[in-house]
Amino acid sequence: MGASSDAQFQHAFDLAVNQRSDVYVADTFNNRIQVFRVRN
């Protein structure tokens, strides 16, 4: 385990994108929502 394993999805179930183009991914088996922020 480590940083690389923490970044991996375990059953990505759904995603959403907000008005700023940030992406939210529901990572079901890790019990979390990962957020990817888009910045220019």
Buried (B, 14 or more C-beta within 10 A) or exposed (E): EEEEEEEEBEEBEEEEEEEEEEEBBBBEEBEEEBEEEEEE
